[in-house]
């Protein structure tokens, strides 16, 4: 069993969330995070380990579906099962809302995330070509074309 305390985050967690977001190449802004934390149709889940916020997931309630809008685990906390725990909690939240499906999109190059999603029943529904900005310093690769400045999004969903 991986370590960590899983809980719903609130506005009091804003500073911790901002610090965690800075671990990625295209972090959400402070304003976006504050809006998300105060939106009644959004649930922000966090996982703490070692006394600090180690990961978070943002899931939004839609009329018939739910959408995983973001999931992030701190680089030094990866490969410990934290993302899998967050994803299970997201699925449970979507079920509590009565959602029929859970939707998400992920960078085509994020093989670890795609593998996690597939292992929990997600299937690929399609792609959005050149959807994501390129990651600074990353070479062109699958889904990005030769030297393309943007990267494809893989659209995935699972029935609940």
Chimera marker file (.cmm) of the C-alpha trace (Angstrom):
<marker_set name="trace">
<marker id="1" x="0.000" y="0.000" z="0.000" r="1" g="1" b="0" radius="0.5"/>
<marker id="2" x="1.495" y="3.336" z="-0.986" r="1" g="1" b="0" radius="0.5"/>
<marker id="3" x="1.960" y="5.972" z="1.678" r="1" g="1" b="0" radius="0.5"/>
<marker id="4" x="-0.046" y="9.155" z="1.750" r="1" g="1" b="0" radius="0.5"/>
<marker id="5" x="-3.223" y="10.719" z="3.007" r="1" g="1" b="0" radius="0.5"/>
<marker id="6" x="-5.890" y="11.291" z="0.364" r="1" g="1" b="0" radius="0.5"/>
<marker id="7" x="-8.335" y="14.156" z="0.905" r="1" g="1" b="0" radius="0.5"/>
<marker id="8" x="-10.369" y="16.832" z="-0.818" r="1" g="1" b="0" radius="0.5"/>
<marker id="9" x="-8.489" y="20.111" z="-1.096" r="1" g="1" b="0" radius="0.5"/>
<marker id="10" x="-9.923" y="23.534" z="-0.301" r="1" g="1" b="0" radius="0.5"/>
<marker id="11" x="-8.911" y="27.152" z="-0.579" r="1" g="1" b="0" radius="0.5"/>
<marker id="12" x="-6.628" y="26.766" z="2.474" r="1" g="1" b="0" radius="0.5"/>
<marker id="13" x="-4.481" y="24.457" z="0.304" r="1" g="1" b="0" radius="0.5"/>
<marker id="14" x="-3.909" y="27.043" z="-2.428" r="1" g="1" b="0" radius="0.5"/>
<marker id="15" x="-0.240" y="27.775" z="-1.602" r="1" g="1" b="0" radius="0.5"/>
<marker id="16" x="0.665" y="24.072" z="-1.489" r="1" g="1" b="0" radius="0.5"/>
<marker id="17" x="-1.117" y="23.532" z="-4.789" r="1" g="1" b="0" radius="0.5"/>
<marker id="18" x="0.728" y="26.452" z="-6.421" r="1" g="1" b="0" radius="0.5"/>
<marker id="19" x="4.084" y="24.995" z="-5.266" r="1" g="1" b="0" radius="0.5"/>
<marker id="20" x="3.203" y="21.547" z="-6.600" r="1" g="1" b="0" radius="0.5"/>
<marker id="21" x="2.080" y="22.942" z="-9.961" r="1" g="1" b="0" radius="0.5"/>
<marker id="22" x="5.467" y="24.632" z="-10.407" r="1" g="1" b="0" radius="0.5"/>
<marker id="23" x="6.925" y="21.109" z="-10.820" r="1" g="1" b="0" radius="0.5"/>
<marker id="24" x="5.583" y="20.915" z="-14.367" r="1" g="1" b="0" radius="0.5"/>
<marker id="25" x="6.437" y="22.702" z="-17.593" r="1" g="1" b="0" radius="0.5"/>
<marker id="26" x="3.023" y="24.352" z="-18.092" r="1" g="1" b="0" radius="0.5"/>
<marker id="27" x="1.648" y="24.949" z="-14.574" r="1" g="1" b="0" radius="0.5"/>
<marker id="28" x="-1.814" y="26.265" z="-13.869" r="1" g="1" b="0" radius="0.5"/>
<marker id="29" x="-1.765" y="29.857" z="-12.679" r="1" g="1" b="0" radius="0.5"/>
<marker id="30" x="-2.592" y="30.876" z="-9.125" r="1" g="1" b="0" radius="0.5"/>
<marker id="31" x="-5.847" y="32.401" z="-10.412" r="1" g="1" b="0" radius="0.5"/>
<marker id="32" x="-6.844" y="29.217" z="-12.236" r="1" g="1" b="0" radius="0.5"/>
<marker id="33" x="-6.159" y="27.150" z="-9.130" r="1" g="1" b="0" radius="0.5"/>
<marker id="34" x="-8.098" y="29.517" z="-6.883" r="1" g="1" b="0" radius="0.5"/>
<marker id="35" x="-11.081" y="29.468" z="-9.247" r="1" g="1" b="0" radius="0.5"/>
<marker id="36" x="-10.936" y="25.678" z="-9.405" r="1" g="1" b="0" radius="0.5"/>
<marker id="37" x="-10.819" y="25.305" z="-5.628" r="1" g="1" b="0" radius="0.5"/>
<marker id="38" x="-13.911" y="27.483" z="-5.193" r="1" g="1" b="0" radius="0.5"/>
<marker id="39" x="-15.996" y="26.039" z="-8.061" r="1" g="1" b="0" radius="0.5"/>
<marker id="40" x="-18.852" y="23.910" z="-6.719" r="1" g="1" b="0" radius="0.5"/>
<marker id="41" x="-18.884" y="21.697" z="-9.820" r="1" g="1" b="0" radius="0.5"/>
<marker id="42" x="-15.206" y="20.769" z="-9.417" r="1" g="1" b="0" radius="0.5"/>
<marker id="43" x="-13.528" y="18.465" z="-6.914" r="1" g="1" b="0" radius="0.5"/>
<marker id="44" x="-9.805" y="18.850" z="-6.258" r="1" g="1" b="0" radius="0.5"/>
<marker id="45" x="-8.297" y="15.826" z="-4.558" r="1" g="1" b="0" radius="0.5"/>
<marker id="46" x="-4.861" y="15.829" z="-2.999" r="1" g="1" b="0" radius="0.5"/>
<marker id="47" x="-2.503" y="13.248" z="-1.615" r="1" g="1" b="0" radius="0.5"/>
<marker id="48" x="-0.016" y="14.124" z="1.108" r="1" g="1" b="0" radius="0.5"/>
<marker id="49" x="3.083" y="12.154" z="1.979" r="1" g="1" b="0" radius="0.5"/>
<marker id="50" x="6.007" y="13.112" z="4.130" r="1" g="1" b="0" radius="0.5"/>
<marker id="51" x="4.044" y="16.103" z="5.436" r="1" g="1" b="0" radius="0.5"/>
<marker id="52" x="3.675" y="17.759" z="2.025" r="1" g="1" b="0" radius="0.5"/>
<marker id="53" x="1.274" y="17.777" z="-0.890" r="1" g="1" b="0" radius="0.5"/>
<marker id="54" x="2.668" y="15.147" z="-3.262" r="1" g="1" b="0" radius="0.5"/>
<marker id="55" x="-0.050" y="15.036" z="-5.894" r="1" g="1" b="0" radius="0.5"/>
<marker id="56" x="-3.433" y="16.293" z="-6.943" r="1" g="1" b="0" radius="0.5"/>
<marker id="57" x="-6.266" y="15.554" z="-9.343" r="1" g="1" b="0" radius="0.5"/>
<marker id="58" x="-8.972" y="17.896" z="-10.642" r="1" g="1" b="0" radius="0.5"/>
<marker id="59" x="-12.295" y="16.404" z="-11.727" r="1" g="1" b="0" radius="0.5"/>
<marker id="60" x="-15.224" y="18.449" z="-13.036" r="1" g="1" b="0" radius="0.5"/>
<marker id="61" x="-18.884" y="17.487" z="-12.987" r="1" g="1" b="0" radius="0.5"/>
<marker id="62" x="-20.613" y="17.836" z="-16.355" r="1" g="1" b="0" radius="0.5"/>
<marker id="63" x="-24.321" y="17.261" z="-17.101" r="1" g="1" b="0" radius="0.5"/>
<marker id="64" x="-23.970" y="13.508" z="-17.822" r="1" g="1" b="0" radius="0.5"/>
<marker id="65" x="-20.251" y="12.921" z="-17.525" r="1" g="1" b="0" radius="0.5"/>
<marker id="66" x="-17.240" y="13.900" z="-15.465" r="1" g="1" b="0" radius="0.5"/>
<marker id="67" x="-13.888" y="15.094" z="-16.789" r="1" g="1" b="0" radius="0.5"/>
<marker id="68" x="-10.474" y="14.536" z="-15.278" r="1" g="1" b="0" radius="0.5"/>
<marker id="69" x="-8.983" y="17.943" z="-16.021" r="1" g="1" b="0" radius="0.5"/>
<marker id="70" x="-5.579" y="17.490" z="-14.429" r="1" g="1" b="0" radius="0.5"/>
<marker id="71" x="-3.525" y="15.025" z="-12.441" r="1" g="1" b="0" radius="0.5"/>
<marker id="72" x="-0.007" y="15.614" z="-11.193" r="1" g="1" b="0" radius="0.5"/>
<marker id="73" x="2.394" y="13.816" z="-8.864" r="1" g="1" b="0" radius="0.5"/>
<marker id="74" x="5.594" y="15.546" z="-7.760" r="1" g="1" b="0" radius="0.5"/>
<marker id="75" x="8.579" y="14.197" z="-9.715" r="1" g="1" b="0" radius="0.5"/>
<marker id="76" x="10.329" y="12.884" z="-6.581" r="1" g="1" b="0" radius="0.5"/>
<marker id="77" x="7.167" y="11.023" z="-5.478" r="1" g="1" b="0" radius="0.5"/>
<marker id="78" x="6.430" y="9.174" z="-8.724" r="1" g="1" b="0" radius="0.5"/>
<marker id="79" x="6.399" y="5.386" z="-9.154" r="1" g="1" b="0" radius="0.5"/>
<marker id="80" x="4.902" y="4.874" z="-5.686" r="1" g="1" b="0" radius="0.5"/>
<marker id="81" x="1.269" y="4.294" z="-6.657" r="1" g="1" b="0" radius="0.5"/>
<marker id="82" x="0.082" y="7.810" z="-5.783" r="1" g="1" b="0" radius="0.5"/>
<marker id="83" x="-1.363" y="8.519" z="-9.244" r="1" g="1" b="0" radius="0.5"/>
<marker id="84" x="-3.257" y="5.224" z="-9.152" r="1" g="1" b="0" radius="0.5"/>
<marker id="85" x="-4.763" y="6.142" z="-5.762" r="1" g="1" b="0" radius="0.5"/>
<marker id="86" x="-5.761" y="9.568" z="-7.062" r="1" g="1" b="0" radius="0.5"/>
<marker id="87" x="-7.352" y="8.027" z="-10.148" r="1" g="1" b="0" radius="0.5"/>
<marker id="88" x="-9.386" y="5.561" z="-8.072" r="1" g="1" b="0" radius="0.5"/>
<marker id="89" x="-10.617" y="8.490" z="-5.947" r="1" g="1" b="0" radius="0.5"/>
<marker id="90" x="-11.540" y="10.444" z="-9.102" r="1" g="1" b="0" radius="0.5"/>
<marker id="91" x="-13.536" y="7.472" z="-10.419" r="1" g="1" b="0" radius="0.5"/>
<marker id="92" x="-15.309" y="7.146" z="-7.058" r="1" g="1" b="0" radius="0.5"/>
<marker id="93" x="-16.163" y="10.878" z="-7.065" r="1" g="1" b="0" radius="0.5"/>
<marker id="94" x="-17.572" y="10.673" z="-10.602" r="1" g="1" b="0" radius="0.5"/>
<marker id="95" x="-19.720" y="7.700" z="-9.544" r="1" g="1" b="0" radius="0.5"/>
<marker id="96" x="-21.006" y="9.624" z="-6.494" r="1" g="1" b="0" radius="0.5"/>
<marker id="97" x="-22.099" y="12.388" z="-8.884" r="1" g="1" b="0" radius="0.5"/>
<marker id="98" x="-23.980" y="9.807" z="-10.960" r="1" g="1" b="0" radius="0.5"/>
<marker id="99" x="-21.834" y="10.436" z="-14.046" r="1" g="1" b="0" radius="0.5"/>
<marker id="100" x="-22.215" y="7.968" z="-16.903" r="1" g="1" b="0" radius="0.5"/>
<marker id="101" x="-18.634" y="8.299" z="-18.179" r="1" g="1" b="0" radius="0.5"/>
<marker id="102" x="-15.317" y="9.752" z="-17.115" r="1" g="1" b="0" radius="0.5"/>
<marker id="103" x="-13.437" y="11.653" z="-19.829" r="1" g="1" b="0" radius="0.5"/>
<marker id="104" x="-9.825" y="12.805" z="-20.038" r="1" g="1" b="0" radius="0.5"/>
<marker id="105" x="-7.142" y="13.917" z="-22.451" r="1" g="1" b="0" radius="0.5"/>
<marker id="106" x="-3.435" y="13.236" z="-22.108" r="1" g="1" b="0" radius="0.5"/>
<marker id="107" x="-0.265" y="14.108" z="-24.005" r="1" g="1" b="0" radius="0.5"/>
<marker id="108" x="0.488" y="11.436" z="-26.616" r="1" g="1" b="0" radius="0.5"/>
<marker id="109" x="4.045" y="11.179" z="-25.255" r="1" g="1" b="0" radius="0.5"/>
<marker id="110" x="2.923" y="10.487" z="-21.664" r="1" g="1" b="0" radius="0.5"/>
<marker id="111" x="3.227" y="6.704" z="-21.897" r="1" g="1" b="0" radius="0.5"/>
<marker id="112" x="3.127" y="6.178" z="-18.120" r="1" g="1" b="0" radius="0.5"/>
<marker id="113" x="-0.200" y="8.016" z="-17.768" r="1" g="1" b="0" radius="0.5"/>
<marker id="114" x="-1.711" y="6.293" z="-20.811" r="1" g="1" b="0" radius="0.5"/>
<marker id="115" x="-0.685" y="2.934" z="-19.344" r="1" g="1" b="0" radius="0.5"/>
<marker id="116" x="-2.289" y="3.809" z="-15.998" r="1" g="1" b="0" radius="0.5"/>
<marker id="117" x="-5.514" y="4.926" z="-17.671" r="1" g="1" b="0" radius="0.5"/>
<marker id="118" x="-5.706" y="1.780" z="-19.825" r="1" g="1" b="0" radius="0.5"/>
<marker id="119" x="-5.073" y="-0.427" z="-16.776" r="1" g="1" b="0" radius="0.5"/>
<marker id="120" x="-8.140" y="1.098" z="-15.096" r="1" g="1" b="0" radius="0.5"/>
<marker id="121" x="-10.500" y="0.617" z="-18.037" r="1" g="1" b="0" radius="0.5"/>
<marker id="122" x="-10.035" y="3.739" z="-20.144" r="1" g="1" b="0" radius="0.5"/>
<marker id="123" x="-10.140" y="3.388" z="-23.909" r="1" g="1" b="0" radius="0.5"/>
<marker id="124" x="-8.873" y="5.740" z="-26.589" r="1" g="1" b="0" radius="0.5"/>
<marker id="125" x="-11.673" y="7.680" z="-28.297" r="1" g="1" b="0" radius="0.5"/>
<marker id="126" x="-9.589" y="9.791" z="-30.669" r="1" g="1" b="0" radius="0.5"/>
<marker id="127" x="-6.958" y="12.506" z="-30.878" r="1" g="1" b="0" radius="0.5"/>
<marker id="128" x="-6.735" y="16.254" z="-31.002" r="1" g="1" b="0" radius="0.5"/>
<marker id="129" x="-3.887" y="17.048" z="-33.366" r="1" g="1" b="0" radius="0.5"/>
<marker id="130" x="-1.326" y="19.615" z="-32.167" r="1" g="1" b="0" radius="0.5"/>
<marker id="131" x="-3.367" y="20.387" z="-29.052" r="1" g="1" b="0" radius="0.5"/>
<marker id="132" x="-0.670" y="20.817" z="-26.388" r="1" g="1" b="0" radius="0.5"/>
<marker id="133" x="2.226" y="23.314" z="-26.498" r="1" g="1" b="0" radius="0.5"/>
<marker id="134" x="5.605" y="21.610" z="-26.860" r="1" g="1" b="0" radius="0.5"/>
<marker id="135" x="7.476" y="20.859" z="-23.655" r="1" g="1" b="0" radius="0.5"/>
<marker id="136" x="10.577" y="23.082" z="-23.556" r="1" g="1" b="0" radius="0.5"/>
<marker id="137" x="13.721" y="21.074" z="-24.252" r="1" g="1" b="0" radius="0.5"/>
<marker id="138" x="11.852" y="17.977" z="-25.444" r="1" g="1" b="0" radius="0.5"/>
<marker id="139" x="12.686" y="16.669" z="-28.931" r="1" g="1" b="0" radius="0.5"/>
<marker id="140" x="9.988" y="16.019" z="-31.496" r="1" g="1" b="0" radius="0.5"/>
<marker id="141" x="8.480" y="12.565" z="-31.079" r="1" g="1" b="0" radius="0.5"/>
<marker id="142" x="5.404" y="10.407" z="-31.600" r="1" g="1" b="0" radius="0.5"/>
<marker id="143" x="2.299" y="12.499" z="-32.104" r="1" g="1" b="0" radius="0.5"/>
<marker id="144" x="4.347" y="15.663" z="-32.478" r="1" g="1" b="0" radius="0.5"/>
<marker id="145" x="5.611" y="15.304" z="-36.025" r="1" g="1" b="0" radius="0.5"/>
<marker id="146" x="9.095" y="16.217" z="-37.126" r="1" g="1" b="0" radius="0.5"/>
<marker id="147" x="10.084" y="19.360" z="-35.271" r="1" g="1" b="0" radius="0.5"/>
<marker id="148" x="6.424" y="20.278" z="-34.694" r="1" g="1" b="0" radius="0.5"/>
<marker id="149" x="5.959" y="22.907" z="-31.973" r="1" g="1" b="0" radius="0.5"/>
<marker id="150" x="2.856" y="21.216" z="-30.535" r="1" g="1" b="0" radius="0.5"/>
<marker id="151" x="1.799" y="17.753" z="-29.378" r="1" g="1" b="0" radius="0.5"/>
<marker id="152" x="-1.323" y="15.631" z="-29.892" r="1" g="1" b="0" radius="0.5"/>
<marker id="153" x="-3.815" y="14.980" z="-27.111" r="1" g="1" b="0" radius="0.5"/>
<marker id="154" x="-5.118" y="11.425" z="-26.749" r="1" g="1" b="0" radius="0.5"/>
<marker id="155" x="-8.832" y="11.479" z="-25.835" r="1" g="1" b="0" radius="0.5"/>
<marker id="156" x="-9.861" y="8.662" z="-23.495" r="1" g="1" b="0" radius="0.5"/>
<marker id="157" x="-12.957" y="7.659" z="-21.570" r="1" g="1" b="0" radius="0.5"/>
<marker id="158" x="-14.405" y="4.889" z="-19.440" r="1" g="1" b="0" radius="0.5"/>
<marker id="159" x="-17.955" y="3.982" z="-18.599" r="1" g="1" b="0" radius="0.5"/>
<marker id="160" x="-18.934" y="4.207" z="-14.960" r="1" g="1" b="0" radius="0.5"/>
<link id1="1" id2="2" r="1" g="1" b="0" radius="0.2"/>
<link id1="2" id2="3" r="1" g="1" b="0" radius="0.2"/>
<link id1="3" id2="4" r="1" g="1" b="0" radius="0.2"/>
<link id1="4" id2="5" r="1" g="1" b="0" radius="0.2"/>
<link id1="5" id2="6" r="1" g="1" b="0" radius="0.2"/>
<link id1="6" id2="7" r="1" g="1" b="0" radius="0.2"/>
<link id1="7" id2="8" r="1" g="1" b="0" radius="0.2"/>
<link id1="8" id2="9" r="1" g="1" b="0" radius="0.2"/>
<link id1="9" id2="10" r="1" g="1" b="0" radius="0.2"/>
<link id1="10" id2="11" r="1" g="1" b="0" radius="0.2"/>
<link id1="11" id2="12" r="1" g="1" b="0" radius="0.2"/>
<link id1="12" id2="13" r="1" g="1" b="0" radius="0.2"/>
<link id1="13" id2="14" r="1" g="1" b="0" radius="0.2"/>
<link id1="14" id2="15" r="1" g="1" b="0" radius="0.2"/>
<link id1="15" id2="16" r="1" g="1" b="0" radius="0.2"/>
<link id1="16" id2="17" r="1" g="1" b="0" radius="0.2"/>
<link id1="17" id2="18" r="1" g="1" b="0" radius="0.2"/>
<link id1="18" id2="19" r="1" g="1" b="0" radius="0.2"/>
<link id1="19" id2="20" r="1" g="1" b="0" radius="0.2"/>
<link id1="20" id2="21" r="1" g="1" b="0" radius="0.2"/>
<link id1="21" id2="22" r="1" g="1" b="0" radius="0.2"/>
<link id1="22" id2="23" r="1" g="1" b="0" radius="0.2"/>
<link id1="23" id2="24" r="1" g="1" b="0" radius="0.2"/>
<link id1="24" id2="25" r="1" g="1" b="0" radius="0.2"/>
<link id1="25" id2="26" r="1" g="1" b="0" radius="0.2"/>
<link id1="26" id2="27" r="1" g="1" b="0" radius="0.2"/>
<link id1="27" id2="28" r="1" g="1" b="0" radius="0.2"/>
<link id1="28" id2="29" r="1" g="1" b="0" radius="0.2"/>
<link id1="29" id2="30" r="1" g="1" b="0" radius="0.2"/>
<link id1="30" id2="31" r="1" g="1" b="0" radius="0.2"/>
<link id1="31" id2="32" r="1" g="1" b="0" radius="0.2"/>
<link id1="32" id2="33" r="1" g="1" b="0" radius="0.2"/>
<link id1="33" id2="34" r="1" g="1" b="0" radius="0.2"/>
<link id1="34" id2="35" r="1" g="1" b="0" radius="0.2"/>
<link id1="35" id2="36" r="1" g="1" b="0" radius="0.2"/>
<link id1="36" id2="37" r="1" g="1" b="0" radius="0.2"/>
<link id1="37" id2="38" r="1" g="1" b="0" radius="0.2"/>
<link id1="38" id2="39" r="1" g="1" b="0" radius="0.2"/>
<link id1="39" id2="40" r="1" g="1" b="0" radius="0.2"/>
<link id1="40" id2="41" r="1" g="1" b="0" radius="0.2"/>
<link id1="41" id2="42" r="1" g="1" b="0" radius="0.2"/>
<link id1="42" id2="43" r="1" g="1" b="0" radius="0.2"/>
<link id1="43" id2="44" r="1" g="1" b="0" radius="0.2"/>
<link id1="44" id2="45" r="1" g="1" b="0" radius="0.2"/>
<link id1="45" id2="46" r="1" g="1" b="0" radius="0.2"/>
<link id1="46" id2="47" r="1" g="1" b="0" radius="0.2"/>
<link id1="47" id2="48" r="1" g="1" b="0" radius="0.2"/>
<link id1="48" id2="49" r="1" g="1" b="0" radius="0.2"/>
<link id1="49" id2="50" r="1" g="1" b="0" radius="0.2"/>
<link id1="50" id2="51" r="1" g="1" b="0" radius="0.2"/>
<link id1="51" id2="52" r="1" g="1" b="0" radius="0.2"/>
<link id1="52" id2="53" r="1" g="1" b="0" radius="0.2"/>
<link id1="53" id2="54" r="1" g="1" b="0" radius="0.2"/>
<link id1="54" id2="55" r="1" g="1" b="0" radius="0.2"/>
<link id1="55" id2="56" r="1" g="1" b="0" radius="0.2"/>
<link id1="56" id2="57" r="1" g="1" b="0" radius="0.2"/>
<link id1="57" id2="58" r="1" g="1" b="0" radius="0.2"/>
<link id1="58" id2="59" r="1" g="1" b="0" radius="0.2"/>
<link id1="59" id2="60" r="1" g="1" b="0" radius="0.2"/>
<link id1="60" id2="61" r="1" g="1" b="0" radius="0.2"/>
<link id1="61" id2="62" r="1" g="1" b="0" radius="0.2"/>
<link id1="62" id2="63" r="1" g="1" b="0" radius="0.2"/>
<link id1="63" id2="64" r="1" g="1" b="0" radius="0.2"/>
<link id1="64" id2="65" r="1" g="1" b="0" radius="0.2"/>
<link id1="65" id2="66" r="1" g="1" b="0" radius="0.2"/>
<link id1="66" id2="67" r="1" g="1" b="0" radius="0.2"/>
<link id1="67" id2="68" r="1" g="1" b="0" radius="0.2"/>
<link id1="68" id2="69" r="1" g="1" b="0" radius="0.2"/>
<link id1="69" id2="70" r="1" g="1" b="0" radius="0.2"/>
<link id1="70" id2="71" r="1" g="1" b="0" radius="0.2"/>
<link id1="71" id2="72" r="1" g="1" b="0" radius="0.2"/>
<link id1="72" id2="73" r="1" g="1" b="0" radius="0.2"/>
<link id1="73" id2="74" r="1" g="1" b="0" radius="0.2"/>
<link id1="74" id2="75" r="1" g="1" b="0" radius="0.2"/>
<link id1="75" id2="76" r="1" g="1" b="0" radius="0.2"/>
<link id1="76" id2="77" r="1" g="1" b="0" radius="0.2"/>
<link id1="77" id2="78" r="1" g="1" b="0" radius="0.2"/>
<link id1="78" id2="79" r="1" g="1" b="0" radius="0.2"/>
<link id1="79" id2="80" r="1" g="1" b="0" radius="0.2"/>
<link id1="80" id2="81" r="1" g="1" b="0" radius="0.2"/>
<link id1="81" id2="82" r="1" g="1" b="0" radius="0.2"/>
<link id1="82" id2="83" r="1" g="1" b="0" radius="0.2"/>
<link id1="83" id2="84" r="1" g="1" b="0" radius="0.2"/>
<link id1="84" id2="85" r="1" g="1" b="0" radius="0.2"/>
<link id1="85" id2="86" r="1" g="1" b="0" radius="0.2"/>
<link id1="86" id2="87" r="1" g="1" b="0" radius="0.2"/>
<link id1="87" id2="88" r="1" g="1" b="0" radius="0.2"/>
<link id1="88" id2="89" r="1" g="1" b="0" radius="0.2"/>
<link id1="89" id2="90" r="1" g="1" b="0" radius="0.2"/>
<link id1="90" id2="91" r="1" g="1" b="0" radius="0.2"/>
<link id1="91" id2="92" r="1" g="1" b="0" radius="0.2"/>
<link id1="92" id2="93" r="1" g="1" b="0" radius="0.2"/>
<link id1="93" id2="94" r="1" g="1" b="0" radius="0.2"/>
<link id1="94" id2="95" r="1" g="1" b="0" radius="0.2"/>
<link id1="95" id2="96" r="1" g="1" b="0" radius="0.2"/>
<link id1="96" id2="97" r="1" g="1" b="0" radius="0.2"/>
<link id1="97" id2="98" r="1" g="1" b="0" radius="0.2"/>
<link id1="98" id2="99" r="1" g="1" b="0" radius="0.2"/>
<link id1="99" id2="100" r="1" g="1" b="0" radius="0.2"/>
<link id1="100" id2="101" r="1" g="1" b="0" radius="0.2"/>
<link id1="101" id2="102" r="1" g="1" b="0" radius="0.2"/>
<link id1="102" id2="103" r="1" g="1" b="0" radius="0.2"/>
<link id1="103" id2="104" r="1" g="1" b="0" radius="0.2"/>
<link id1="104" id2="105" r="1" g="1" b="0" radius="0.2"/>
<link id1="105" id2="106" r="1" g="1" b="0" radius="0.2"/>
<link id1="106" id2="107" r="1" g="1" b="0" radius="0.2"/>
<link id1="107" id2="108" r="1" g="1" b="0" radius="0.2"/>
<link id1="108" id2="109" r="1" g="1" b="0" radius="0.2"/>
<link id1="109" id2="110" r="1" g="1" b="0" radius="0.2"/>
<link id1="110" id2="111" r="1" g="1" b="0" radius="0.2"/>
<link id1="111" id2="112" r="1" g="1" b="0" radius="0.2"/>
<link id1="112" id2="113" r="1" g="1" b="0" radius="0.2"/>
<link id1="113" id2="114" r="1" g="1" b="0" radius="0.2"/>
<link id1="114" id2="115" r="1" g="1" b="0" radius="0.2"/>
<link id1="115" id2="116" r="1" g="1" b="0" radius="0.2"/>
<link id1="116" id2="117" r="1" g="1" b="0" radius="0.2"/>
<link id1="117" id2="118" r="1" g="1" b="0" radius="0.2"/>
<link id1="118" id2="119" r="1" g="1" b="0" radius="0.2"/>
<link id1="119" id2="120" r="1" g="1" b="0" radius="0.2"/>
<link id1="120" id2="121" r="1" g="1" b="0" radius="0.2"/>
<link id1="121" id2="122" r="1" g="1" b="0" radius="0.2"/>
<link id1="122" id2="123" r="1" g="1" b="0" radius="0.2"/>
<link id1="123" id2="124" r="1" g="1" b="0" radius="0.2"/>
<link id1="124" id2="125" r="1" g="1" b="0" radius="0.2"/>
<link id1="125" id2="126" r="1" g="1" b="0" radius="0.2"/>
<link id1="126" id2="127" r="1" g="1" b="0" radius="0.2"/>
<link id1="127" id2="128" r="1" g="1" b="0" radius="0.2"/>
<link id1="128" id2="129" r="1" g="1" b="0" radius="0.2"/>
<link id1="129" id2="130" r="1" g="1" b="0" radius="0.2"/>
<link id1="130" id2="131" r="1" g="1" b="0" radius="0.2"/>
<link id1="131" id2="132" r="1" g="1" b="0" radius="0.2"/>
<link id1="132" id2="133" r="1" g="1" b="0" radius="0.2"/>
<link id1="133" id2="134" r="1" g="1" b="0" radius="0.2"/>
<link id1="134" id2="135" r="1" g="1" b="0" radius="0.2"/>
<link id1="135" id2="136" r="1" g="1" b="0" radius="0.2"/>
<link id1="136" id2="137" r="1" g="1" b="0" radius="0.2"/>
<link id1="137" id2="138" r="1" g="1" b="0" radius="0.2"/>
<link id1="138" id2="139" r="1" g="1" b="0" radius="0.2"/>
<link id1="139" id2="140" r="1" g="1" b="0" radius="0.2"/>
<link id1="140" id2="141" r="1" g="1" b="0" radius="0.2"/>
<link id1="141" id2="142" r="1" g="1" b="0" radius="0.2"/>
<link id1="142" id2="143" r="1" g="1" b="0" radius="0.2"/>
<link id1="143" id2="144" r="1" g="1" b="0" radius="0.2"/>
<link id1="144" id2="145" r="1" g="1" b="0" radius="0.2"/>
<link id1="145" id2="146" r="1" g="1" b="0" radius="0.2"/>
<link id1="146" id2="147" r="1" g="1" b="0" radius="0.2"/>
<link id1="147" id2="148" r="1" g="1" b="0" radius="0.2"/>
<link id1="148" id2="149" r="1" g="1" b="0" radius="0.2"/>
<link id1="149" id2="150" r="1" g="1" b="0" radius="0.2"/>
<link id1="150" id2="151" r="1" g="1" b="0" radius="0.2"/>
<link id1="151" id2="152" r="1" g="1" b="0" radius="0.2"/>
<link id1="152" id2="153" r="1" g="1" b="0" radius="0.2"/>
<link id1="153" id2="154" r="1" g="1" b="0" radius="0.2"/>
<link id1="154" id2="155" r="1" g="1" b="0" radius="0.2"/>
<link id1="155" id2="156" r="1" g="1" b="0" radius="0.2"/>
<link id1="156" id2="157" r="1" g="1" b="0" radius="0.2"/>
<link id1="157" id2="158" r="1" g="1" b="0" radius="0.2"/>
<link id1="158" id2="159" r="1" g="1" b="0" radius="0.2"/>
<link id1="159" id2="160" r="1" g="1" b="0" radius="0.2"/>
</marker_set>
